Amino acid sequence: MTDEEIYSDIKFERAFEIQFPAEIGFPPLHMLLGHEKDSNLVTGFCLDFGNYAHSENAEMEKAFGEVIFSLVESCVSYIFTLNDKGLIENLYDNKIKDASIWNLFGSMNDARKISALKKSFAIRGKEIDETAQLSWNIEDDFPSLEKLGKKQLEHWLRKLSQASPEDAKIILHKMIASVFDPAHFKKQSLQKTA
């Protein structure tokens, strides 16, 4: 099946470039998200690694947030798995090769960044805060997403940046467990915030 066939049933609506903190050293992730045609199913793809996630959540903003969260976790898992197997040079073997998909991502992501810049100028009275950290802020795009999920992801990324290889595996397993068992994630998140 070609890339074009895979994406033909998706009406793409959003594009994101996820940047990890520099100290982690992970590559940026390029994601396209949208609805499957004739369905409420929100689906997202990481163009770098060819993986996907979906959500059936009836609240659209939460569904988009859940898909992004799942994609980030699966990408991190993929990177660690390749590293553990000594195959990190194969990281981009499943990269989407269809130029039209990458062009769509580029135009949508550029439009999103321009919109964010316009908001920034409007909020700051045309003054740019030079000390602001240049990173993706999930609350800008998904204000209704539960803060626990965002805090947990930030916590994991901070821990990963400082972890030994053994500790990184433990953190990764917790990340993966939360994808497959949302009750585990909420329980762990509530314990950490209590």
C-alpha angles and dihedrals in degrees: 000000000000126000089249092056092048093054099037093093094052126088100206115216108164139034128196137183108204114206119198120211109279093241091063092057096210118147120251117268121229113207136183120194134185148125126289108244113263090011142085090224111125111213130184134189133200103220093199097060104017095238125137143195135190141195133201093197108142092219103081098207092049090047091054090047092049091051093051092047091050092047093052091050094048091048092051090048090050092051093049093045093053091046092049090051093047091244102114090126086070092060095117099038091112096042114141106257099188106112092203090061091050091046090051090050091049096050093044093046092047090052090050092050092048090050090050090049091051089051090049093053091047093050097043097042090246093307117125116216102229092195094057114118112242102229140117114274113204091199091063092060101027109030091165095057112114111263091222091069093050093046092048092051092048089048091052093047092050091048092047091053091058101032130113114234090262093049091045089059091053091049090047092051090053090051092051092045090057091056094054098035114036090180089060090051094051092045092050092044093050092049092052093048095045 
